[in-house]
Amino acid sequence: MQKRVLTAVVGLPVLFGLLYLGGYFLFVACLVLSGVALIEFSGAFNRQLENKISLPFVEILSVIILVSMKLDYYSLVPTLMVVMIIVFCFEILNGKTDIYRGIITFFGLIYIPVLFGYLMMFENIKLGIYYMWMVFVIAFSTDTAAYFVGRAIGKTKLAPEISPKKTIAGAVGGLITSAVCMVLYGVIMKFGFQMDLPVYLYAAVGFVGSIAGQCGDLTASMIKRKMGIKDFGKILPGHGGILDRFDSILFIIPLVYIFATYTAGLA
């Protein structure tokens, strides 16, 4: 627990500083986070793949994806189509024709750089910085409440074959706490930052975002269990790797972005 707290004390101000500065600072943050996360992702799957994922190959494609999102976010879908073609042409031309490696590689490129890249897209939305903070309010409130509620009263396991420590009580506690925290966040936004959305919208995005975050956490746990590892990495003491810390956040980012695109005009 001490390591987790120390890592948070050091890491969170750096992360939030880069998010607040935005622009190319945020772009560099997405590049670094994606780059490290892809190292962890590739390392996990390479433990069981006969033909290993080429790290330089996926890192180059990750940069291409993030650059396209930075320069013109409307180009994301065409870029992904081109990337998919490149991935499978690579499998065909290198003589090994490993369909599983191709599928895993393309999944990793959507799972990591695309989802991280959506942080940059908040800059194209009115009051986008305040919407972006919602991602972290939802993630941190859910994680914290699920942990303590689960330890206090959790008995029935949520998904024992994937993550034995998670409980239904913890999951429900996370949902409720996230919704409440988002309502409080809405009050702060209304009186301090002139962002006035209906209370029920804050509660709804907190509730649905918490579901997405917990699914993101369980998705990462499912991958780790299948690959036979405890953590994706060790770069964050007490937390593991970048993917271990951002697994829930990655699933919340696009959901909040969609919420922002439909509600920014109401704020």
Residue pairs with C-beta under 8 A, 6 or more apart in sequence:
1 238
2 238
3 237
3 238
4 237
4 238
4 239
5 238
6 237
6 238
7 236
7 237
7 238
7 239
11 236
15 29
16 136
18 25
18 26
18 28
18 29
19 26
19 29
19 119
19 129
19 132
19 133
20 129
22 123
22 129
23 123
26 119
26 120
26 123
27 66
27 70
27 120
29 119
30 66
30 113
30 116
30 117
30 119
30 120
31 62
31 63
31 66
33 116
33 242
33 246
34 62
34 66
34 112
34 113
34 116
34 117
35 59
35 62
36 233
36 235
36 241
36 242
37 112
37 116
37 232
37 241
37 242
37 243
37 246
38 55
38 58
38 59
38 62
38 108
38 112
38 113
39 55
39 233
40 232
40 233
40 241
40 242
40 243
41 108
41 111
41 112
41 232
41 243
42 52
42 53
42 55
42 58
42 108
43 232
43 233
44 223
44 224
44 227
44 229
44 232
45 53
45 104
45 108
45 227
46 52
46 53
47 227
47 228
47 229
48 227
48 228
49 98
49 100
49 101
49 104
50 98
51 96
51 98
51 101
52 101
53 101
53 104
53 105
53 108
54 90
57 90
57 105
58 105
58 108
58 109
61 83
61 86
61 87
61 109
62 109
62 112
62 113
64 79
64 83
65 76
65 79
65 80
65 83
65 109
65 113
65 114
65 117
66 113
66 116
66 117
66 120
68 75
68 76
68 79
69 75
69 76
69 79
69 114
69 117
69 118
69 120
69 121
70 117
70 120
73 120
73 121
73 124
76 114
76 117
80 109
80 110
80 114
83 106
83 109
84 106
87 102
87 105
87 106
87 109
88 102
88 106
90 102
91 97
91 98
91 99
91 101
91 102
111 250
112 243
112 250
115 250
115 251
115 253
115 254
116 246
116 250
116 253
118 253
118 254
118 257
119 132
119 135
119 253
121 257
122 128
122 129
122 131
122 132
122 257
122 260
123 129
125 131
125 257
125 260
125 261
125 264
126 264
126 265
126 267
127 193
127 195
127 264
127 267
128 260
128 264
130 189
130 193
130 195
131 256
131 257
131 259
131 260
131 264
132 256
133 185
134 182
134 185
134 205
134 209
134 256
134 259
135 209
135 249
135 252
135 253
135 256
136 249
137 178
137 181
137 182
137 185
137 206
138 178
138 181
138 182
138 205
138 206
138 209
138 210
138 213
138 252
138 256
139 213
139 248
139 249
139 252
141 174
141 177
141 178
141 180
141 181
141 182
141 206
141 210
142 174
142 175
142 177
142 178
142 209
142 210
142 213
142 214
142 248
143 174
143 213
143 217
143 248
144 177
145 170
145 173
145 174
145 176
145 177
145 178
146 166
146 170
146 171
146 173
146 174
146 214
147 170
148 173
149 169
149 170
149 172
149 173
149 174
149 177
150 165
150 166
150 167
150 169
150 170
150 171
150 173
151 170
153 169
154 167
154 168
154 169
154 170
155 167
155 169
156 167
156 168
156 169
157 164
157 166
157 167
157 168
158 166
158 167
158 168
158 170
158 171
158 218
159 166
159 218
159 221
161 225
162 218
162 221
162 222
162 225
163 217
163 218
163 221
163 225
166 217
166 218
171 214
174 210
174 213
174 214
175 207
175 210
175 211
177 210
178 206
178 207
178 209
178 210
178 213
179 202
179 203
179 204
179 206
179 207
179 210
180 203
180 206
181 206
182 202
182 203
182 205
182 206
182 209
183 199
183 202
183 203
183 206
185 202
186 197
186 199
186 201
186 202
189 195
189 196
189 197
190 196
190 197
195 267
196 267
197 263
197 266
197 267
198 266
201 259
201 263
201 266
205 255
205 256
205 259
208 255
209 252
209 255
209 256
209 259
212 251
212 252
212 255
213 248
213 249
213 251
213 252
214 248
215 251
216 247
216 248
216 249
216 250
216 251
216 252
217 247
217 248
219 247
219 251
220 232
220 243
220 244
220 247
221 247
224 230
224 231
224 232
230 240
231 240
231 241
231 244
232 240
232 241
232 242
232 243
232 244
233 240
233 241
233 242
233 243
233 244
234 240
234 241
235 241
235 242
236 242
236 244
236 245
239 245
